[in-house]
Amino acid sequence: MNKERRKRIEEASAKIAEAEAALQAAQEIIQEVRDGEESARENLPESLQDGERGQAMQEAIDALDSALSEIEGVDLSEISSQLETAAQ
């Protein structure tokens, strides 16, 4: 691989590192929002927890849990490793 293509791989690797940091920041925000929503739901009177509002809150919590699971499933380190191999 020539110098120019190696440089482009380095640029891509830097972008992946930025994406990894952004994904981590997003994960922290989502977790914070999820925890806040769960706390708010738990503080509702029991009759409201089982009502329409409580169900909507639980659906939001479940959706946030799914988003967190998807984020945890992303493995950017493997991409970085493959780029390092390609640049050798």
Secondary structure, DSSP 4 states (H G I P E B T S, - for coil): --HHHHHHHHHHHHHHHHHHHHHHHHHHHHHHHHHHHHHHHHTS-HHHHTSHHHHHHHHHHHHHHHHHHHHHT--HHHHHHHHHHHH-
